Amino acid sequence: MLTNTRLVHQPHDHRRCIHAALARANDLCAAENLRLTPTRESVLRLLWQSHRPMGAYQLQDQLAKLSGKTIAPPTIYRAVEFLLKVGLIHRIASLNAYIGCPFPNSDHSNLFLICNACGSAAEVAHNSINDLLKSASEKANFTLQDQSLELFGLCPDCRSQQEADDNQGKDNE
């Protein structure tokens, strides 16, 4: 099983996440003879600065702040399209937002655990999920081309906070 849940749901230095994502991106681009332009790199950096999905307009605003220039929406969409195509990021459809992929160049199930409270999103990949989806598709004579599963709930930190708040409320009764 591949997952980044432990990392996502505990305080840590996001510079390490950014550095690892950029190293993977540079390796992938070099192997595929692709170009990681400054804009593409900046968008990837922004998506890895936290583990919360970001929409295109959020990316546009953040990139404009960083560069001190107005950024046109097509610039963001071209960068996002490239990063999606090469597997460095994912789109979380229900949020219309994007998040960095911790497992580029690996066959995985795109299962996202999204916290309703803090908005963090972790990714899980497990062969049994892949097998289940493949089997269900085959039984339906359906050619599976892409998929994404989004589960919503509470991350460990938010669940602990909610339990503490609930206990506090009981103590005050």
Secondary structure as GFF3:
##gff-version 3
##sequence-region A 1 173
A	DSSP	beta_strand	2	3	.	.	.	ID=ss1
A	DSSP	alpha_helix	5	8	.	.	.	ID=ss2
A	DSSP	alpha_helix	14	32	.	.	.	ID=ss3
A	DSSP	alpha_helix	38	48	.	.	.	ID=ss4
A	DSSP	alpha_helix	56	67	.	.	.	ID=ss5
A	DSSP	alpha_helix	73	85	.	.	.	ID=ss6
A	DSSP	beta_strand	89	92	.	.	.	ID=ss7
A	DSSP	three_ten_helix	93	95	.	.	.	ID=ss8
A	DSSP	beta_strand	97	100	.	.	.	ID=ss9
A	DSSP	beta_strand	111	115	.	.	.	ID=ss10
A	DSSP	beta_strand	121	125	.	.	.	ID=ss11
A	DSSP	alpha_helix	127	139	.	.	.	ID=ss12
A	DSSP	beta_strand	149	153	.	.	.	ID=ss13
A	DSSP	alpha_helix	156	171	.	.	.	ID=ss14
###
